[in-house]
């Protein structure tokens, strides 16, 4: 393949889809100056990281300059020979001679050649013939230049059978007279009136403040023929360039502009990418090529990834059957020139319809005093050498999409932004490349959809990249910590060689070595001892001023023994510990890691080295990387430098000392122990300083922070939380945390505190704090809190720190919004300050709503925003009114808005933009679709919740609470269902036992169990508490003896009372005061049984050990007929309590008279019992004196004639 320098000249991508850059991989050694001193590895590492990153960027810039010079040289050679005798091997030779000074031309002459080359690439005047081009004056819209085919396409009359669509108004509606396309004519005269108006609106919309490309495509019709075209606009200096692409008769023209229409075409593909799990780049690349393959219909689709040294790799691929795969191929940097990469950053989609089609020239008005650049045109013709490359690989058409990611800038960069925000720079990560073996045209809307899909893909690539970096850095940090610990525990640095882990685990390498006290310790594939001594001598002699060196090619770095080392050792990273001791890491040659993933080579077929073909390019790449290893990453060098600083501190050496090791502190073990003691003392002093600074930061923090000790007593209370609660620091310290939270939050805080004291730190938990003093009337403070366990030097947990976000105001906004969410018009037109900021768009993406709150927030009044494109003109990049933080944020907004347009509403998501005053607003965005009377979606409404991003965590907590409640309900339903089967089995066993000939005493015990089982079955039916609390439950009326009910209720608390040492006092005998015990009554037996048992259980629970619970009853009869009486029954349950402590159920009693939503589980039981008593025309009272408490239950029953014979069950023996 041509791995020619021209692979990307036309933007079509190289054989694999683009080119990469082994050729650019600078192999020269890079000496790195270390930060002096032994003042702690972490601080030193941070400083070194910045230095390494800055050095890496300067290296990359130098490589781009050098690569561009090489591109210019190769381009000149190609043009000189007309492509006939151009040999690709020259690119390899040129690359190898680049650093060695093979080009003896003066610097000024080289610069002139480079400038001429760049102008040649960017100012070409040829376009592809499938469309035409006009260059217009950006103010008057008069034609300054046009392609040679434009008159025929735009002004030719239709066939006689096709009538003209327009009349000439100036000539009294006479038939239209052809308008000639000439320099200076008004472009609007070439199109129908509606088309001219649309073109005028797009072209003249806020010049200088709007990216006109966001309105693409504009559908226009030729005034002469009525033929439809997509007008695709972009601005250059003093000009407006318009590409006109014909709309095929079989294609339904789109009227929706920009990203809105593109999303609809790519919705399925985007949904798939969005659903993929993170941290799997291969799966992501496989998915995107499959979706693009299905979306566009090309024969081959690839993802092509650029590596750090600019060489490229086909990372994923899908092809139609019968094509040779290119997956796994790598290509030199020269395959895609730097100029072409620059164009890809500007024009992210590039299409070549037919590489065999004859290009069309662009004619420019000679009176113009400047040259117009056409490199941004969608019709731009590819470079001739790229056409040759495509022909050689049997590719006639191509479509290439740039994958541009955001690369974070380090602190201290010139580009760093204001307000301490981390800024990013755009980087070309790779390409998505489509090839076809026959001519293929993809309409602009579908190309726009592909571009949008590539942007979504880039966001996911960026996320995967960040996640991989975090995991990698975490692993490196863990290894560093272990190595540091080994150095401190063992005398000398040998432990990091002989132990596990060792220095080979710190960075990816094939071998490592330590030169210490003139002896060598080697690991893996490392040079011999003598070769390592030679390397150390070479570093000392040639890199005296540097503390180390990293290179991917010792040969290009100038090491004379590189050839003797062979392929086993090509790259090296070295760190100087002192004048004589060094650490080394080694890597083998790059080709050892390269795998050809394509078809097997047929030996009978000879490759023509001069032709540009994938296999030839791969072969050239292997030549380029000969005697070269994979480059060292910045984070790897940071890890090396950090270990270097730790070793220097441990060995107490100065970098410039060329003498022997300092032994003034003693020798052997004594010296090491002395040094360790010094380090420990220094660490304690540093720790005290850090602790003091942390205390100061906490006290002055603008977020509420509190801390407690292991007992839950407050020992930290900063000014912010004191301000919110009205409780001063001195008053808060020493109080138990649970006494400061609202009752509703007690359970939450108990759990959170308990887990944190076990080392389990919960995040984003909501609870409420009480307010005090003047703030008491403001109500509780709502916080979203993260717990952080505090540990001592031995890693034991000694307390918990709570870092919070005040959500009190946010909750009020959310509550208000929920109440008014239903009526759109009322909300938008309402000037009430409680109405949230709202904006909307119609189905075509034009902004139709911008309420008062949104105008106030953004600084842009309604009349400046309406009738502008919501995505691009209102919210978007640098030229939009409300500028967004980066392209990723804009793409995500596209997805959210367009997802709502399809009928699927998204949950609230983080959102941010810059106002007119350049203030960044962080909020939450929720989007709802707007429908007409027929249910058709006609647009969207967007609601902003002006809160911090932590509100998202609040909503997640609320959602989890709802899910937990639902889960509990389902669990209860499951238990209710599953309990019935064993209860049914118990009932069956009872009946079988009844028929087994039991004696009277045994039969009575079985009857107790049976009635308890029936009570449980009845309770299981009580899923609808509202029917009880609203007094709507229907009671059962059965005949029973009161003695049996009390006896069964008492049996349910006997075991608990015995375990606790509480006496049960009751009397069920028919004595003088209890004649009614055997009397038959009518009522709901099981409910009364439940009521008495519950109050007995509470009394036993709150009765101290050694106390008693006494049950007594009394009734009064009132006749209501000849045989029936109304019975007013009163049951008193008394229990003793201690003089100190609660010893009572007062909290439960308060819940018994409250609402069921606020009651605990026990309180809910008593509340239900009280409601049941009310249903029985009764109630409950609670009395308390110095030593006893009592529940007095009253209810009404009906008496019945006594039975002739009654079987009574034996009661538990009463105690007196």
N, C-alpha and C positions, 0 to 999 in steps of 0.2 A: 504494500500500500504505500501510497506516497507517504511515507511518513515524511513526506516532503514538508518543507517549511511552510507549504502553502495549505496544509490541511484545512485550516480555518479561514483562508483568505476570503472565501466567499461566504463564510459562515455556515457552510453546510455540514461541518463536522468531518473529522477524519475517519479513517477506516473503521475504527471502532466507534466512532462517534465523536471524535474530537481529538485532540492531541494532548499530550501531557507534557511532562517536562523533565525527563531524566537529563536531557541536555542542559537544563538550566541548573542542575543540582550542584552548586558550587562545592568543589571538593577541597578547596584550600583549607589549611588549618586555621582555626580561629582561636587565637589566644584570648583568654578572658581574664581581665583583671579582677581580683577578689577584693572584697571589702575587708579592710584590716581589722585586727583585734580578735579577741575571743569572747566578746560580749554576748554570748548566747546564740545558739544555732538558729533559733526561730527568727530573731530580729535580723541576723545576718542573712538568713535565707530569703527573707522578704526583700531586703535591699538587693540581694544578688538576683532574685527573680526579676526585678524591674530592669536591672542591668542586662540580664540575659535576654529579656524580651526586646529591649531597645536594640541590643546588638543584633538579634535575629531579624528585626524589621529592617535595620540598615543593610544587613546582608541580602535580604529579599529585594530591597530597592536596587541594590547594586546588580543583583542577578537579572532583574527586569531590564535595566539599562543595557547590560551586556547581551542579553538575549535579543533585545530589539536591534542592536547593532548586527548581530549574527543574522537575524531575519532580513535586514536590509541587504546584507552581503549576498545571501542566497537568492533573494528576489532579483537582485541585479544580474546574477549569473543566469538565472532562469530566463530572464528577459533577453539577455545577450545571446543565448543559444536558441531562443524561441521554443524552448521545451523539447527540442529534438534530441539533443545529446546531453541533457542534464542528468547527472549521475547522483543518486541520493547519497552515495558514500561520501560525497563532498561535505554533506552536513555533519557527518561524524568527524571527518578530518578537521573541519572548521571548528567544531566544538572542542576537540582536543587541543587545538592550537590557540583557542580564545584566551585562556588564562596564561598561556606561555609566551604571549607577545608575538605570535606568528604574524599578526597583521601590523606591518611596519608603517602604515599610512599615518600621516600626522593627525593629531586629535581633532583639529579644526576640520580637516577633510572628512574624517569619519562622521563628525556631527552633521556636516552638510549632507552626506549621503543618507544618514538616518532621517533628517528632516524631509529630504526629497522622497524617501520611501514612504513616510507617514502621509505626506500630502498626496502621493500617488494612490495610497490605499483609501484615504478618506475623501478625496475629491474626484473620484471616478465619475464619468459622465455617461455611463451605460446602464440601462435597465433591462429587465426581462420583458419579453413581449406580451405576456398575458394581461398586462394592464398598461395604463399610461400615466404620465406625471405632469403636474403643473406647479410652477413656482410663482407665488403671488406676493405682491407688496402687502405687508402685514397691516396696513392702514386703509389703502384704497381698494384692495383686492384686484388690482390690475395685474395682468400676466407679465412676468419677468423672464420666464423660461418655460419650455414645454418639450416633452419627448416627441420624436419625429412621428410617432403613430397616434398622437393625441388628436390631430384634426380629423383623421379618419374615424376614430372611435367616438368622439364627442359631437362632431358637427355634421357628419354625413347623413343625408336624407334616407329615410326608410325605403324599403321596396314599395313599388306602386300599390301592391295589395294591402299594405299596412298604412292606414291614415295617420296623419300627423296628430299629435296630442295637443297642439297649442296653436294659437293665432297671434299675430303681431298686433298688440293693442295700439301701438303708436301709429299703425296704418289703418285704423278704423276696423279692427277685427278682420283684416284681410288675411288670406293664407300666409303662413309663416314663410319668411324669406331666410335662407341659410345665413347664419352669423359666422363670419370667418374667424378662425382662431389665429390671432396675430399678437405680437408684442404690444402691450399697453391696453388691450381690450379688457373690459370688465368681465370677470369670470361668471358673474351672475346672469349675464346675457346668454350663456350657453345652456341654461337649464330652465325647467319649468318654474313657474312662480313659487309654488310651495317648496320646491327643491332649493331655489335661490334663497328663500327666506330661511330655511333650515341651515343652509351653508353659511349664510350671513350671521346667523345667531351663534353658530359654533365658532366661526372664524374670529369674530369680533367680541367674544365674551371675555370681558375683563383682561385685556392684553397685559402681560407681565405679572398677573396674579393668579392665573388659572392655567393649569396644564391642559392644553386643548385636546390632548390625546385621550383624556378620560371620556370624551363625548363620542369617540369612535365606536362603530362606524356610523356615518351619516348617510342615510339612504337618499339618493338623488336620481332624477330622471333627465336624460338628454332632451333638450327642447326640440331638437331636430328629429330624432328618431323615437323618442319615448323610451329608449333603452335604459334599464335600471343599472345603477352603479353603486358600489360602496365607496364613499369618499373617506379616506383615511388621512387625518391631518396631523402634522407636527410642526413645531416652530424651530427655526434656526435664526441666526443673527439677521435681523431686518427683513426676514422672509417667512412666508408660510408655505410649507411644502404639502401638496395634496396628491396622494396616490389614488387613482381611480381603478377599481377592480370590478369587472363586469359581474353581474348577478346572473347565474345560469337560469334558463327558463324552468328547469326542473326543481330549482331551489326556491323555497318560500322565503321571501325577503323578511328580514327582521327589522322591527321598528324600535325595539328596546335597545338603548345604547349601553355601552360599557360593560362593567362587571356584572350587572344584573342579568343580562342575557347570557353571558358566558357561564355564570354559575348554573343556570338551568341546563345548559348542554353538558356540563361536567358534574352535575349533582351526584350521580351514582358513584363516579370515581372518587370524588371528594369524600363522600360518606364512607367509602371503604378505607381510605387513608386515615380518616378520623377515628375509625374503630380499631385500628391496629394497636397492639400493645407497644409500649416504648422499649428502647434499648435493643432493637433488633433491626439494624440497618439493612441487612440482606433481605429480610422479609419486606421491608419498606420499598426497597429498590425493585424487588420482584413484582410487587403489587403495582407500582406506578408504570412499569413497562407494559404489564398486561393490560392495564386500563387504557393507556395511550394507544396500544396496539388495537384494542377493540374500538376506541373512539375515532381513530383516524384511518384505519385500514391499510397502513403501510406494511411492506413485506418484512421489515426488520425494525425493531425498536430496542434501543440500548440505553442504559444509564452509564455515563462516562465520568469517572471521578478523577479530579486533579489531586496529586499528592503534594506534599509540602515543597518538594524541589521542582514542582511544575510538570513532572512527567504524568502521563495519564494512563488510566486502566479501565477496561470494559468490565464493569462491576456486576451488571445484570443484563439479561438479554432474552428476547422472545422473537422467534422468526416463523415465517410460514414454512411448511414442510419442504425439504430439499435444499435449504441454504446451509452453507458452512457456518458454524457458530464462531463468534469472535470473543466470547466471554473468556476472561482471563488474560487477554492480550494487553500489553503495555506499550506505550509509544513515547518517543522523546518529546521534549518541550517544543522542538522545532515544528512538530506537526501542526500546531496551531500558533501562529505568530502572536506576539504580545499585542499588536495593533488589532488583530481579530478578536482577542479576548476583551480588549477595551470596548470594541463595538458590541460584543455580547452583553457587556454590562449596561450599555445604553439601550440597545434593541434586543429585548430578551427572547424574541421569536424570529426565526429566519427560515424562509422557504425558498427552495429552488424547484420549479415545476418541471423543467426539462433542460438538462445540461447540454443537450444538443441543439437547442433553439438559438437562433441568431439574435444577439442583443441589439437593443435599439438605442440610438444616440439621443442625448438631451441637448436641445438647442437653447442657447442663452443669448439674451439681448446684448449686443456688443457695446451699447452705450453705458452699461453698468460699470461702475468703477471698482467692483469687487467680484470675486469668484464665489459662487454659491456651493455649499457642501450638500451632497445628496446621500451621505453615508447612512442617514437615518431612514431612508426610504424602504418600504416593505418590498419594493420591486428591484432593489439594487442588484446589479448583475454580479455573479461570482467571479473571482479571479481566475485567470486562464489556467494556472497550474492546479487549482482545485478542481476545475472541470476535467482536466486530464486524469487526476486522481480518481474521480468518480467513475470516469469511463473505464479505467483499468480494473476497478472492482465491480464493474457491471451494475453500477447504481446510477439511475437516470434522474431520479427525483429525491429530494431530501427535505426534512423538516427538523429544525434544531431549536430546542428551548433551553435557555440558560437557567441554571440553578444557583441563585445568589443568596448567600447566607450572611448573617450579621456576626461580625467578629468583635468581641469586647476589646476595648482599648484599656491599656494599663494606666494607672495613675501617673500623672506627670507628662502624659502625651500632650502634644500641642493641640490635638483635637478634642481634648477632654472638655466636657460641657460644664455649664454653670450648676450651682446649687449642689455640687457634690454628686450629681447623677452620673452613673457609669454610661459612657457613650459607646457607640459601636461604629465600625466601618464595614462597608460591604465587601464581600470577597466572593469571587467566582469559584464555587465548590466543584462544579462539574456541568455536564450537559445531559439533556435527554435527546437522543438522536434517533431519527426515523429515516430509513432508506427504502427506496422502491425501485424495482427493476424496469418500470415503465413510467412514462410521464404521469404526474399526479398533481392535481390542484386541490387545495383545501381552502374553503371560503374563510374570510376573515373572522366571522363570529366563532367558528370552530377553532381557529388559531388562537383567538383571544381566550377561549375556554381552556385550551392547552396551556397557555401562559398562566392562567389563573391556577390551574392544577399544579403547574411547576412551582408556583409560589407557595401553595399549601404543602407540597412535598418539601420545599426548602425549610419551612417552619419545623416540620417533623425531623428533618435532618439535623437542624440546629439543636433541637431538644435532645436527640440521641447523642449528639456530639457533647453537649453539656453534661448529660448524665454519665457518659463514658468517662469524661474528664474527672467528674466528682469521684466516681468509683476508683479510677486509677490513682488520683491524688490521695484518696483515703488509704489505699493499699500501700502507697509509697510512704505515707506518714506513719503507718503502723510498722512498716519495716524499719524506718528510721528510728522510731522509738525503741524497738527491740534491739537494734544495733547499738544505740546509745546506752541502753541499760547494760548490755553485755560489756561495753567499754568501761563503764563505771564499776562493774562488779569484778572484772578480771584485770590483772596487771598487763598492760600492753595492748596493742591493737590486733594481736593475732586472733583474738576471739571472733572478730568479724570475718575471718577467713575460714577458721576451723569449725565455727559454731553453726547453728541453724536457727534463724536464717543467716545467710552470709551476703557479701556485697553483690553477688550475682542476682540475688532476689530484689535488689534495689531498683535496677533498670534492666530492660531487655537487652541481653548480650549473649555472646557465645563463649566468652571466656573472661577471666579477670585475674589480676595479680596485685600483690603488695610487695613493694620494695622497702624493707625496714632494716636499719642497721646493716646495710650492705648485703642483706640476704633476701632471697626471692621466695615468695609463696604463691603458687599458681593454682587456678581453678579452671576447669573446662578447657576449651580450645584456646590456649594462650601460647605465646612465643616461648622459646627456651629461656633458661636463666641468662645466658650470655646475650641473647637478643633483647631481653628486657633491660639489661644493663646498658646496652647500646642505645636503646630508645631513651632511657633516662639521661644519658650523656648528651644525646642530640637535643633533647628539650632544654637541658641546662645551658648548652652552648648557643642555641638558636632562638630560644624564647625566654631569655633571662628575665624580662620585665613582666611576664605573665605568671599567674598562679596555676595555670593549667591550659589544656588544649583539647578541643574536640574537632574531629574531622571525619568525613565519610570516605576519605581517600588519602591514605598516608603517601601514596605515590604523588598525587597532585599537591600535597602539602609540602613536598620537597624532601621527604625522608629518604636518604640514599639506600637504605636496606629494604625498601618496600617490595621490590621484586622478589627478593629472597624469602620474604614472608609468604608469598603466593596468595592463593584465594582464601586461605584459612583466616588471615588477618588483613583486612582492608581498611576498616574504620577503627578509630580509637578515641576514647575519652580519658584524659589523664588529669589528676588533681594532685598538686604539690602540697604535701603536709608541711615539710620544711625543706631546708636546702638539700637534704640527701634522701629523704623518704617520700615515696609517691604511691598513689593508687592508680591502677589502670583497669579499664574495661575495653573489651575487644569485640568487634563484629566481623563476620565473614562477608564475602561478596554478595551483592544484591541478587545476582542471578540464581543463587542457591534457594532463594525464597520465591522465585518466579515459576509459575506453572502455566504451560500453554494449554488452554482449555478448549481450543478449537479442534478442527478435524486433523487427523493424522496426515503428515506430509507424504506425498507420493514421491519416492526417490526418482522415478522416471521423469518427473516434471521439473525442469530447471527453472529457478527463479531468475528473472531479469533484474539485476541489482539496480538498474536505472529506472525501472518502473515503480510507480507508487502503489503499493499493495499492502494489505494488512500484515502478511507474513514477512515481507521485506522490511516493513517498519518495525516489527517486533525484533527481527534480527538486528536491525540498526540500533534499536534500544539496548539490546544486550551488549553491543559493541560500546555504546555510550557509557554503560554502567560497569564495564569491565574494570576490575580492580577498585570497585567502589562498593561500600556497604549501604545499608539503609541509613538515612540521616538521623542525627540525634535530635530528639524533640526538646523544646524549651523546658517542659516540665521535668524531663529526665536530667537535664543539666542543672536545674534548680535542686533536684534531689542530690546530685553529686556534690554541688557546692555546699549544701547544708551539712552533709557528712564530712566534708573537708573542714568546715569550721569547727564541728564538734571534735574531730581528731586533733586539730590544732590546740584547742582549749585543753583537751585531755592530756596531751603530751607537753603542754606549756612551752611551745616553740614559737619563735618569731619567723615570719616568712622570709625575711632577708638574712637570717643568720646562717652562715655557711660553715659554722663550726659544728662540733659534735653536740649531742643532745645536752640540754642544760640539766645538770645534776646537783644543783646547789641545795635542793631540798632533801638530799640524801640519795641513796641508791636502793634498788630492789624494792622490796615490800614497803619499807619505811617511807621511801619517796612517794610511792603510789598512795599510801594511806594519808600522808600529809597533803597530797594534792586533792584527794577526795574530800578531806575535811575542809580545805579551803573552798572547794566548789560548793559544798553543802552550806557553809557559812554565807558565801556569796548568794546562793539560791535563796536562803532565808531572808537576807536583806532585800533582795529583789522582790521576793514574795510579799514582804511587808509593804514595800512601796506600791506594788500592784494592788494589794488589798486596800490600802488607803485611797488610792485613786478610784477603785471600784466603788467604795463607800461613798465618795464624793459624787460620782456619777449617778449612783442610785438616788441619793438625796436630792439632787437637782434635776432628775429626769422629768420629762414632760408627760410621761405615762405613769399611771398609778402602780406602785410596787410595794409589797409588804412581805415580811418574812416571819417565820415562827420557828421555835426550837422543837426538839423531838417530843415535847409534851404538848405542843400546840399553842404555847404562849407566845404572844407577839413580841419579837425583838427587833423588828424593822418596820418602819412606817414612814414613807417619804412624804415630801411636802405636797405632791399632787394628790395623793389619796387623802391626806388630811384636809385639803381644800375641798375635795368632792364630798366627803362624809361629814365635815364640820367637827371632826374629832381630832384634837391636837395630838402631836407625837407623844408628849409626856403622858397624856391620858390613855393612849392606845397601848403603849408598851407595858407588858405584864398581864394584859387581859388575855383570856382564852379566845382564840379565833372564832369559835362557834358562838360566843356571846355577841359577836359583832355582825353576824350575818342574819338575814331575814329567815323567819321560820321555814318558809317554803324552800329555802336553799340548804337547810341543815343536812339533809340526807346526801345531797350532792357534795357539799364541802367535806363531810365526814369521809365519804368514799375517796374523794380526790386527795385529801390529806393522808389517809391511811395508805393509799397506793404509793404516794410520793415517798413516804417514810420507808416503804419497801423497795424503793428504787424505780418504781413504775410511774413515769412522768406523763400525766395526761395533758393534752393540748386542746385549746379552744373550747373550754368548758364555761358555761354561763352560770353565774350566781349573782345574788344581790346582797349588798351591804346596807346595814341600817344607817340612817343619817341622824345627826345630833345637833343640838343647839339651834342656831338660826336656820340650818339646812333641813331640819326635821320636817317642815311643811312641804319641802320639795319632793318628798317621797324617796324610796330606796334608790341606790346607785346600781345600775345594771352594768356588769363587767363581763368581758370575755377574757378568760384567764389561761395562762400556760404555767404549769408547775415545773419547778426545777429543784431537784434534790441537792441539798448542800452537804458536802462531805469534808471530813477533816483530812489531815495528812496521811492517815492510815486508810483512807477511802471508806471510812465508816460514815453512815448518814447521821448528821447531827441536827438537821432541820430542813425546812422547805422554803424556797423563795417563790413568790407568785408575781409574775409580770402580767399586767392586765391592760386592756383597752376599754376605755369608757364608752359604753354603747347606750347610755340613757337617752340621749337625743335621737340616736338612730332608731331606737325602738319606737319612739313617739312618731317619727316620720313614717315608719313601716305600718304602724297601726292606722294612722290617718289615711295612708294610701290604700290600704285594704278596704277601708270603708267607702272610698269614692271611686273605686276602680271601674265601676260598671258603665258610667255615662261619659263617653269620650268628649262630646261637645261641651258639656258642663265643665269638665276638667280643664279643657284647653282654653276656654274663654274666661275662666274664673281667675281674677287677679289675686285671690287669697294666697298669702305667702306660704301656707301649708301645702299648696298644690306643688307637686314635684316638677322639675323640668321635663318637658315633653316635646318631641318633634316627630314628624312623620313624612312618609314618601308615598307616591302613587305607584302603580304597578310597573311604570316605566323607569322608576328611580328618581323622579323629580321631587324635590322637597315641597311638601304641601302644608305642613304644620310646623310652627315654631312658637311655643307659647311664651307668656310673659316671663315665667321663671327661667326658661331656657335663654331668652334674650338677656335677662339680668345676669345669669351665670356666665354666658359666653362673651358678653360685651357686643354682640351683633344684633341689631334690631331685626324685627320680623321681615321688613320690606327688603333688607339686604340679602336675605337668605332664600326666600320663597322663589320657586321656579329655577332653582339651581340644582345640579346633580348632587344628591345627598352623598353618594360615594365618589369622592374625587374633588368636587368643588367645595362642598361644605366640610366634610371630614376627609382627610387625606394627608398628602405629603407636604413639602415645603411651601407650595403655592396655594394650598387649601386655606379656607378661613379658619377652621378649627384644626390646627395641625396636630397629627398624632405622633406618638413617640417614635415609631419606626414602621417599616413596611410590614413586619409581622403583625403588628397591632391592626393595621389597616386591612390586611387579608382576613384576620379573624373577625373583624367587623363585617366584612363582606359575607363571610360564611353565616354569621348570625342573622343578618338582615335577610339574606336570600333563603336561608332555611325557613324563616318565618313566612316568606312569600310562597313557599311550597305547601304551607299549611301546618308545619310542625313548629310549635313554639318552644324556644329554648329557655332553660332556667336562667336565673340572673347570673351574669358573668362579669368579671372585673373589666373596667373600661376607663380610659383616660384620654385627655386631649388638652391642648394649650389654648387658653382664652385669648381674646384680642390684646390683653395686657401681658401676654406671655407668661401667665400663671398656669401651672399644670394642675388640672383637676382630676382627682381620682374618685371613682364612683362605681356603682353597679348599674348594669344595663339590662333591662328586660324588654323584650320585643313581642308584640302581639299583632296578628294579622287583622286587617280591616276587611269586612265582607259587605256586599250589597244585599238587597232584598232577596236575590235569588241564590244567595250563598256563595257567590263568586268572590274570590280574593281580589280586592282592588288596591291594596297597599298595605302599609305597616304603620303602627304607632310604636314609638320607642320611649320608654320611661327611664329616667335617671334617678338613682337613689344616691344622694350625695353623702356618702359615708366612706369610711376607710375600708380597705379591702378586707379587714377583719370581720365586717358584717357578713361576708360570705360564709365565714366559719359559724357565725351565729345561725344563719339559715340552715347550715348543715346540721348543727346541733338540734335545731327545731325539727328538721326532717327526721333525724335519727330518733328523736323522742316520739314522733308520730309512728315511726316504724316499730319502735319498742312497744308502744301501746297496742298496736295492731298485733304484734307478735304475742304479747301477753294475752290478748283476747283469744287468739287462735289456740294458745296453749291451754287457756281455761276451757275452751270448747273441747279440746282434745281430752283433757283430764276428765271433764264431765262425761264425755262419751265413753272413754275407756274404763271409768270407775263403775259404770253400770253393769258391765259383765261380771266382775268379781262380786258385786253386791247381789246380782241375780244368783250367782253360785252359792253365796252364803245363805240366801233365802231357801234355795233348794236343799242345802245340807240341813237347815233347821227343820224343814218338813220331814226329811228322812229320819232325823233324830227323834222328832215327835212320834214317829211310828215305830221307834225301837224299844218301846216299853220303859221309859225313864220313870224314876220316882218323882214325887211331887216337888221336892227341893230342886232336883236337876232341871225339871221342866220350867220352873220359875226363872232359873238363871238363863236358860235358852231364850225365854221370852224377853228378858232385858236386852240381850244382844239383838234380838229381832227388832225391837222398837227403836234401838239406837240406829240400826240399819235403815229403818224407814225414815227416821229424822234426817239422816244423811242424804237419802234419795230425794227428799223434799227440798233440802237446801240446794242440791245440785240443779234443781229446776229454776232457781232464782237468778237467772241471768239478766233479767230486766229489773234493775234496782229502781228505776223510775216508778214502776207500778207500786212498789212498796212505799217509797218516799212521798209519792203523791197520793197515798191512801186509796189506791185503786185496786188493791189486791183482794181477790175473793177468798174468804176464809172457809175452811171445811167445818162442818158441824157433825161431830160424832159423840157417842156416849162413852164416858170413861170415869175412872176413879181418880181423884186428885192425888191420893197416896201413890198410885203407880207413876204418875207424871213426875212427882218430886223425887221418888226413889230412882227413876232412870236418869234424871238430871244430876242427882248427887253422884251416881255411879261414874259419870263422865269426868269428875274431878278428884276421885278417891286417890288414884295413883299419884297425881301431882301433889296433893296435900300430904300424902305419906312421905314422899321424897323430900318435901320441904319442912316437914315436922309441924304441920298445921293441923289442929284438931277440927273436925267437922261436928257441929252440934245441931241436932234436929230430932224430932219426935214424930213418928208416923203411927203411933198406937192410938186406938180409939179410947182415949181416957176422957176425963171430964172436959178438958179444953179442946179436944181434937175429935169430937164426935163426927165431924164432917169428912174425915179422912177416907172413910169407906163409902161416902155418899156418892151416888151417880150424878154426874153433871154433863151438860151439853156444851161443846165448844171445839175449837181447833186444837186438838191434843198435841200434835207434833209441833205446832208453833209455840205453844205454851212451854212445852218441853225444851225447845230451843232457847226461849227467853230466859228461863230459870238457869239453864246450864251456862249460858254466856255470862250472866251476872255473877254466878258462883265462881266461874273461872277467873274473872277480873278480881273478885274479892280474895281468892286464894293467892293470886299473883302479887297483890300489894299487901298481903298480910305477912308480918315478919315471922321468922322461924320461932316456934314456941308459942305463937299466938293461936287464935281460934277464929273460925267462921261459923256463925250461927244462923240457922234458917228457922223462921217462925211464920205462921200464917193465921189469918182470922178471916171470917166471912160474916156477912149480914144478908139474911134472906128477906125478900119482898115478894109477896104473892102477886102473880099476874094471871091467875086463873084458878080453877078448882084443883088442878093437879100440878101445875108448874109454878116455879118461883124464880125471881130474878136474884142472882147471887152476886153481891159486891165482894170480891175476893181481894185481900191485901196480903202480900207476901213481903216479909222484911228479911233482908240478908245483911247481917252486921259482920264487920271484921275489925280486929284490933290493928292499931298502927303504932309506930314508935313516936317518941316525943320529938326526935330530930330526924331530918330527912323527910322526903315527901310522904312515903308510906301510904299514899292514897292515889286514887285514880282521877284526880282533879283535871288533868290535861285531857284524859279520855272523856270525862264528863262534859267538858266544854265542847269537844267534837261531837258528842252525842246530841247536843242541841244546835249544832251547826249544819253545814251542807256536806253532802257526801263527796263533792269534788275535793274538799280540803281535808278530809278525814284520813287518818292512818288506817292500817288494816284492822287493828283492835277497835279503834274509834268507829270505824265503819260498822263493825259487828254490833256495838252498842246502839249506834244510830238506827240500824235496821230493827233491833229489838224494841226500841222506843216507838218507832213507827208502827210496829205490829201491835204494841199495847194500845196505841191510839186507835187502831182499827178495832180493837176489842173494847172501845169506849173507856180506855184507861190511860195511864201515864206512869212516869217514874219520877221520884224525887230522890235527891241526894243530900244526906245530912252528915255533919262531922262535928265531933267535939274533941276534947283534949286527947282522948285515948282510943276512941272508936269512930268508925265511919259506917254509914248504912245506906243501902239502896232500898227504897220502899216502892214496890210494884203494886199498882192497882189495876183491876180489870173487871169486866162483867162476864158472868157465865149464866147458864140456865140450868135449873135442877130437873131431875127426872125421877120417876118412881123407883124405889129401890129394887134391885134385882133379887130374885129368890135365892140365887147362889152366885157368889163372886170368887173367882180365883185371884188371889193377890200374890205378887212376886215378892220374894224376900228382899228386904232392904239391907244395905250395909249397916253393920252394927253401929248404932248411935253412940256418941261419947258425951259424957256430961262433966 
